[in-house]
């Protein structure tokens, strides 16, 4: 058979067409497989899954685990939100997206958390890992151990930020499990993921997920991710009434396409989820130190609820053994008095003495007895009222801090907010002094008489409930 000849001109046209396709079609659309997963966040029930267990590149969804470990470290006292972290050359050299940290500068740990959660800053994520574990490699081993404890059986981490690396893989199911743990294990920090923007210490940063948060009703998180190998990823959570759905997408072809798909999946979840379902929170993992060994005495984490649901009657105290009763007969056997003498004494006692008065006369005498009259010159003492003791909260001993929960147009509104806030946050505001301060611009609602630590804790707890709050210093 005669071979078909291709002219140089036609061959050049083929080459040009191939190059043109590479330019027009993004590599991410070719290289990034699709996966999706939808669950009822309240129960963990799976509502939809497609390629949910295929190991793919998670991109910046990784930072959910970076932040989960950071929250765990804060809870365990390994580090605090106010710890000053020195930025290493390794962290400063991370490629975008980044906060713009410089090697050698120091920044509060809280700002690194905000930058990683909201801006998805790679330099902040690496700095978090180094601050907790000393090195990023050591931190990523802790991330992988924690993932296994959470039930993320097909996930391994090689860095703290999510840039493509060999062996750095996860699944849509595993990332949904992680999102559910972030929601229920650390609700005090979850509001970070719904902020449209935040102060990251050196500048204000915008949320990479702000478009979806603004456009989908009920959406309040959680994390976006993008690399060429991963495509456009998103783990999202939304609540409507009693229902809460978590949906995950891997391999979106663009931000708009990803957002449209995640909205479709959330809608599917709300259609399939029951209106009323019990909230069965996932079990928090046991704490494992950086050396991979659980601390002595570590065991199952027990969730403590502030509400008393059952009053258990205490056990009856065991009674002391009774002393043996000594009978009169036994006593008689030990006496030295003869029985004839006893009978004689009884007979003598029953004889009526001539001088004795009858019983009726004695009763009449007792009944007719009257007290002596009160002297006319008696001075009566009047009872003095007990002195009224007025107490107020002391501002000594370091309790000269407070918090402000807003400025209002009237004193009534300010007092109403103070009362409502005090009832909602009794654990941290109990014993504080509610005070309304009039300003030219309105009426400030303040809680006073707190230590700095109490004020900081109260503000953080109120902010987690989307309540405006800032600390008021001694001045």
RAKAHU-V864341 format. One record per pair of residues at least 4 apart in sequence whose ideal C-beta (glycine too) atoms are under 6 Angstrom apart, sorted by the first residue. I is the first residue (numbers start at 1). GAP is how many residues later the second one is. D is the distance in Angstrom with one decimal. If there is no record, write none. Layout:
# RAKAHU-V864341
[[I,GAP,D] [I,GAP,D]]
This chain:
# RAKAHU-V864341
[[6,4,5.4] [6,5,5.3] [21,4,5.6] [25,4,5.7] [27,4,5.6] [27,201,5.6] [28,4,5.0] [28,200,5.0] [28,203,5.0] [29,224,5.0] [31,198,5.8] [32,198,5.9] [32,199,2.9] [32,219,4.1] [33,218,5.2] [34,217,4.1] [35,16,3.9] [35,19,5.5] [35,137,4.2] [35,215,4.1] [36,14,4.7] [36,136,6.0] [36,213,5.4] [36,229,6.0] [37,12,5.2] [37,15,4.4] [37,135,3.9] [37,136,5.2] [37,139,4.8] [37,211,4.6] [38,9,4.5] [38,10,3.9] [38,209,4.7] [38,227,5.1] [38,231,4.6] [39,7,5.6] [39,137,5.5] [39,207,5.2] [40,5,4.4] [40,233,4.7] [41,139,5.6] [41,203,4.1] [41,205,4.8] [42,202,5.9] [42,235,5.0] [42,237,4.7] [43,234,5.4] [43,237,5.4] [47,222,5.0] [47,225,4.7] [48,220,5.8] [52,120,4.7] [52,121,4.3] [53,118,5.2] [53,120,5.7] [55,99,5.5] [55,114,4.2] [55,116,5.9] [56,194,5.0] [57,107,5.6] [57,172,4.7] [57,173,3.8] [58,4,5.2] [58,104,5.9] [58,112,4.2] [59,103,4.8] [59,166,3.2] [59,167,5.5] [59,168,4.5] [59,171,3.9] [59,174,5.2] [60,60,4.7] [60,102,4.3] [60,165,3.7] [61,114,5.1] [61,162,5.5] [61,164,4.3] [61,172,5.4] [61,174,5.8] [62,100,3.3] [63,4,6.0] [63,53,5.1] [63,62,5.3] [64,114,5.2] [64,118,5.8] [64,159,5.1] [65,78,4.9] [66,59,5.0] [66,62,5.8] [66,94,4.7] [67,50,5.8] [68,114,5.7] [69,74,5.9] [69,77,5.8] [70,43,5.9] [70,58,5.3] [71,115,4.3] [71,118,5.4] [73,5,4.0] [73,6,5.1] [73,59,4.9] [76,211,5.8] [79,4,5.0] [79,30,5.9] [79,53,6.0] [81,28,5.6] [81,29,4.1] [82,26,5.8] [83,26,4.5] [84,22,4.6] [85,22,5.9] [85,24,5.5] [85,42,5.7] [85,46,4.5] [86,20,5.2] [87,4,5.3] [87,5,5.5] [87,14,4.6] [87,16,5.8] [87,18,5.2] [87,40,5.6] [88,42,5.8] [89,14,4.5] [91,32,5.1] [91,35,4.1] [91,36,4.2] [92,9,5.3] [92,10,5.7] [92,11,4.2] [94,4,5.9] [94,28,4.1] [94,29,4.4] [94,32,5.4] [97,23,5.3] [97,24,5.9] [98,23,5.1] [98,24,5.3] [98,25,4.3] [99,16,4.4] [99,22,4.1] [99,24,5.6] [99,25,5.1] [99,101,5.8] [101,22,4.7] [107,4,5.3] [107,94,5.2] [111,89,5.0] [111,90,3.3] [112,12,4.5] [112,15,5.3] [112,16,5.1] [114,4,5.7] [114,84,4.8] [114,86,5.0] [115,4,4.9] [115,6,4.1] [115,9,3.8] [115,85,4.2] [116,5,5.8] [116,8,4.5] [116,9,4.7] [117,75,4.3] [117,76,5.9] [118,77,5.6] [118,80,4.9] [118,87,5.6] [118,89,4.9] [119,86,3.9] [120,88,4.9] [122,39,4.0] [125,35,4.5] [125,36,4.1] [126,10,5.6] [126,34,5.3] [129,7,4.8] [129,10,3.3] [129,31,3.9] [130,6,5.9] [133,5,4.2] [133,6,3.9] [133,9,6.0] [133,157,5.0] [134,4,5.8] [136,24,5.7] [138,152,5.9] [139,21,5.9] [140,17,4.7] [140,18,5.8] [140,19,6.0] [142,148,5.6] [143,14,4.2] [144,12,5.3] [144,13,5.1] [145,143,5.7] [147,5,3.9] [147,8,4.5] [149,136,3.5] [150,27,6.0] [150,31,5.5] [150,135,5.8] [151,26,5.6] [152,22,3.9] [152,25,5.6] [154,17,4.9] [154,20,5.8] [155,15,4.1] [155,19,4.6] [156,11,5.6] [158,7,4.3] [158,9,5.5] [158,10,4.0] [159,6,5.7] [162,63,5.9] [164,63,5.0] [164,65,4.6] [170,4,5.0] [170,5,5.6] [172,76,4.5] [172,78,5.4] [175,60,5.2] [175,73,5.2] [176,70,5.3] [176,72,4.7] [179,43,4.9] [179,56,4.5] [179,67,5.2] [180,66,5.8] [181,4,4.9] [181,101,5.7] [183,7,5.7] [184,97,4.5] [184,98,6.0] [185,99,5.0] [188,276,4.5] [191,273,5.2] [193,28,3.3] [193,29,4.8] [194,26,4.1] [194,27,5.5] [196,11,5.3] [196,14,4.8] [197,7,5.8] [197,9,4.9] [199,5,5.7] [200,5,4.7] [206,4,6.0] [208,16,4.6] [209,4,5.6] [209,15,4.9] [212,4,5.6] [212,7,5.9] [212,47,4.8] [213,6,5.2] [216,47,5.4] [218,20,4.0] [218,21,5.1] [218,22,4.5] [219,19,4.5] [221,16,4.9] [222,13,4.9] [222,15,5.4] [223,12,5.3] [224,10,5.2] [225,8,3.9] [226,6,5.2] [231,20,4.0] [231,21,5.4] [232,20,3.4] [232,23,5.8] [232,26,4.0] [233,17,5.2] [234,15,5.3] [234,24,5.5] [234,28,5.2] [235,13,4.8] [236,11,5.4] [236,26,5.0] [237,9,4.9] [238,7,5.7] [238,28,5.2] [239,5,4.4] [242,34,5.8] [243,27,6.0] [243,30,5.2] [245,21,5.3] [245,24,3.6] [245,25,5.9] [247,15,5.5] [247,18,4.0] [247,19,5.0] [249,9,5.7] [249,12,5.3] [249,13,5.2] [252,5,5.2] [252,6,2.9] [253,4,4.7] [269,4,5.7] [284,17,4.4] [286,8,5.9] [286,12,5.6] [287,11,5.9] [288,6,5.6] [289,4,5.9] [294,4,4.1] [326,4,5.8] [337,4,5.4] [357,4,4.8] [357,5,5.7] [374,4,5.6] [393,40,4.6] [393,56,4.0] [395,4,5.7] [395,5,4.7] [395,54,5.7] [398,53,5.2] [399,50,5.1] [399,51,6.0] [399,52,5.4] [400,74,4.5] [401,49,4.9] [401,51,4.9] [401,54,4.3] [402,44,5.3] [402,45,5.5] [402,46,3.9] [402,48,5.6] [402,70,4.1] [403,44,5.2] [403,52,5.2] [403,55,5.5] [403,56,5.3] [403,66,5.5] [403,68,5.7] [404,40,5.8] [404,42,5.3] [404,66,5.5] [404,68,5.4] [405,16,5.4] [405,40,5.0] [405,64,5.5] [406,39,5.4] [406,62,5.0] [407,35,4.4] [407,37,5.3] [408,5,4.0] [408,6,4.4] [408,34,5.7] [408,35,5.2] [409,33,5.6] [411,25,5.4] [411,32,5.1] [414,22,4.5] [414,29,4.2] [414,31,4.1] [415,21,5.8] [417,28,5.0] [418,16,4.4] [418,27,4.9] [422,7,5.0] [425,4,5.0] [426,4,5.3] [428,29,5.6] [428,30,4.1] [428,33,5.9] [429,18,5.7] [432,15,4.4] [432,17,5.3] [432,18,5.8] [433,15,4.6] [433,16,4.5] [435,11,4.9] [435,13,5.4] [436,7,5.3] [437,7,4.4] [438,5,5.6] [439,5,5.7] [450,4,4.2] [450,5,4.5] [455,16,4.8] [459,10,4.3] [459,12,5.8] [462,5,4.0] [462,7,4.3] [463,6,5.6]]
